[in-house]
Amino acid sequence: MKALITVLVMAAAGVPNLASAQGVNLTGQYRCIRVCTDVTTPAFVTQNGSNLRLSTTGGQSTYAWVDYPGHIWIEPWYEGALYSPDGMVIQFDRGAVWQRDVGQFDDARILPPVASERPGSGPYARARKPR
């Protein structure tokens, strides 16, 4: 009974267990998918413990750190960012969103719109009466 009470008290006090001690590894290549300066160039994150090195799509490199679980702070930018529990998405306070690049962007190509043969000849064009 005494052991059960001790376990309950420790759980209520927030003593970290093995599951919460394991952190998310943010190291990897990311692609900017929202509020981007360059959508074709990858961004990189390198993590060593709670310290991070960010390399942006524009080629800028800066340091950051995990200040609490789920949040990083980038001091030179005076900006924070939330990261998903699986480390697949980083959303910055000013709106930029980085998604981990695990190969889903390899075949993505941005193609220019196809020019129709003549104006008004698309699928929603009205049929013209012959003259």
TORVOLUM-448559 format. One record per residue (C-alpha): x, y, z; residue number from 1. Coordinates in nm, 4 decimals, padded with zeros to 6 digits. Example, Ala and Ser with C-alpha at 12.3 -4.5 7.8 and 13.67 -1.06 7.14 Angstrom:
2
(timar (01.2300,-00.4500,00.7800),1);
(timar (01.3670,-00.1060,00.7140),2);
This chain:
131
(timar (00.0000,00.0000,00.0000),1);
(timar (00.2814,00.2359,00.0896),2);
(timar (00.4536,00.1672,-00.2466),3);
(timar (00.1305,00.2431,-00.4346),4);
(timar (00.0934,00.5772,-00.2577),5);
(timar (00.4574,00.6625,-00.3356),6);
(timar (00.4054,00.5850,-00.7048),7);
(timar (00.0891,00.7953,-00.7169),8);
(timar (00.2586,01.0891,-00.5440),9);
(timar (00.5559,01.0747,-00.7812),10);
(timar (00.3258,01.0611,-01.0850),11);
(timar (00.1242,01.3569,-00.9588),12);
(timar (00.4425,01.5551,-00.8912),13);
(timar (00.5502,01.5158,-01.2510),14);
(timar (00.8577,01.3020,-01.1978),15);
(timar (00.9761,01.2221,-01.5500),16);
(timar (00.9400,00.8658,-01.6590),17);
(timar (01.1289,00.6815,-01.9304),18);
(timar (00.8822,00.7770,-02.2043),19);
(timar (00.9070,01.1506,-02.1390),20);
(timar (01.2846,01.1394,-02.1084),21);
(timar (01.3173,01.0380,-02.4717),22);
(timar (01.3389,01.3487,-02.6878),23);
(timar (01.2517,01.4033,-03.0517),24);
(timar (01.5401,01.3978,-03.2954),25);
(timar (01.4957,01.6986,-03.5257),26);
(timar (01.8124,01.6329,-03.7273),27);
(timar (01.7373,01.6122,-04.0969),28);
(timar (01.6426,01.7841,-04.4185),29);
(timar (01.3256,01.9953,-04.4313),30);
(timar (01.1318,02.1774,-04.7027),31);
(timar (00.9583,02.5068,-04.6486),32);
(timar (00.5902,02.4665,-04.7368),33);
(timar (00.4467,02.7996,-04.6169),34);
(timar (00.5812,03.1606,-04.6082),35);
(timar (00.8959,03.0588,-04.7953),36);
(timar (01.1810,03.2530,-04.9485),37);
(timar (01.2757,02.9571,-05.1716),38);
(timar (01.0641,02.6438,-05.2148),39);
(timar (01.3235,02.4579,-05.4226),40);
(timar (01.6118,02.4638,-05.1723),41);
(timar (01.6023,02.2425,-04.8627),42);
(timar (01.6594,02.3611,-04.5068),43);
(timar (01.8667,02.1575,-04.2623),44);
(timar (01.8479,02.1029,-03.8878),45);
(timar (02.1302,01.9470,-03.6893),46);
(timar (02.0607,01.8589,-03.3271),47);
(timar (02.3070,01.7818,-03.0488),48);
(timar (02.1137,01.7303,-02.7266),49);
(timar (01.9009,02.0403,-02.6788),50);
(timar (02.1209,02.2538,-02.9064),51);
(timar (02.0260,02.3036,-03.2711),52);
(timar (02.1918,02.4438,-03.5812),53);
(timar (01.9460,02.5689,-03.8454),54);
(timar (02.0411,02.6238,-04.2078),55);
(timar (01.7628,02.8067,-04.3892),56);
(timar (01.6523,02.7813,-04.7514),57);
(timar (01.8247,03.1153,-04.8108),58);
(timar (02.1592,02.9767,-04.6924),59);
(timar (02.1625,03.1487,-04.3525),60);
(timar (02.2921,02.9424,-04.0641),61);
(timar (02.2045,03.0104,-03.7019),62);
(timar (02.1810,02.8414,-03.3650),63);
(timar (01.8774,02.7557,-03.1570),64);
(timar (01.7856,02.5357,-02.8631),65);
(timar (01.4942,02.3377,-02.7239),66);
(timar (01.3711,02.5530,-02.4378),67);
(timar (01.0894,02.3148,-02.3413),68);
(timar (00.9417,02.0007,-02.5000),69);
(timar (00.7696,02.0891,-02.8259),70);
(timar (00.9272,02.4357,-02.8569),71);
(timar (01.2575,02.5721,-02.9839),72);
(timar (01.3965,02.9233,-02.9512),73);
(timar (01.6089,03.0918,-03.2183),74);
(timar (01.7780,03.3814,-03.0377),75);
(timar (01.9355,03.5606,-03.3402),76);
(timar (01.5928,03.5780,-03.5055),77);
(timar (01.4154,03.6528,-03.1762),78);
(timar (01.1614,03.3905,-03.2782),79);
(timar (01.0238,03.0669,-03.1432),80);
(timar (00.8921,02.7610,-03.3187),81);
(timar (00.6719,02.4677,-03.2307),82);
(timar (00.7623,02.1208,-03.3512),83);
(timar (00.5320,01.8220,-03.3825),84);
(timar (00.5714,01.5283,-03.1408),85);
(timar (00.7120,01.3142,-03.4226),86);
(timar (00.9492,01.5901,-03.5420),87);
(timar (00.8007,01.5971,-03.8929),88);
(timar (00.6846,01.9627,-03.8887),89);
(timar (00.8362,02.2823,-03.7486),90);
(timar (00.6054,02.5855,-03.7396),91);
(timar (00.7696,02.9211,-03.6730),92);
(timar (00.6003,03.2078,-03.4893),93);
(timar (00.6063,03.4342,-03.7952),94);
(timar (00.4223,03.1803,-04.0113),95);
(timar (00.6872,02.9767,-04.1911),96);
(timar (00.6336,02.6001,-04.1843),97);
(timar (00.9052,02.3431,-04.2495),98);
(timar (00.8118,01.9816,-04.3240),99);
(timar (01.0654,01.7004,-04.2959),100);
(timar (01.1784,01.5852,-04.6393),101);
(timar (01.1609,01.2061,-04.6447),102);
(timar (01.1506,01.1804,-05.0232),103);
(timar (00.7975,01.3029,-05.0892),104);
(timar (00.9319,01.6119,-05.2679),105);
(timar (01.1637,01.4251,-05.5079),106);
(timar (00.9094,01.3823,-05.7866),107);
(timar (00.7243,01.7071,-05.7269),108);
(timar (00.7637,01.9405,-06.0182),109);
(timar (00.6085,02.2799,-06.0543),110);
(timar (00.4887,02.2963,-06.4118),111);
(timar (00.3741,02.6109,-06.5894),112);
(timar (00.0085,02.6199,-06.6879),113);
(timar (-00.0645,02.4708,-07.0250),114);
(timar (-00.1549,02.7359,-07.2789),115);
(timar (-00.4772,02.6549,-07.4603),116);
(timar (-00.4893,02.6677,-07.8386),117);
(timar (-00.7039,02.9785,-07.8371),118);
(timar (-00.8706,03.1861,-07.5696),119);
(timar (-01.1975,03.0439,-07.4483),120);
(timar (-01.1310,02.6894,-07.5739),121);
(timar (-01.0976,02.5264,-07.2317),122);
(timar (-01.3303,02.2653,-07.0834),123);
(timar (-01.5697,02.5313,-06.9533),124);
(timar (-01.5906,02.7318,-07.2751),125);
(timar (-01.9359,02.7879,-07.4193),126);
(timar (-02.0176,02.6352,-07.7528),127);
(timar (-02.0245,02.8973,-08.0289),128);
(timar (-02.2891,02.9085,-08.2932),129);
(timar (-02.1599,02.8749,-08.6498),130);
(timar (-02.1941,03.1922,-08.8550),131);
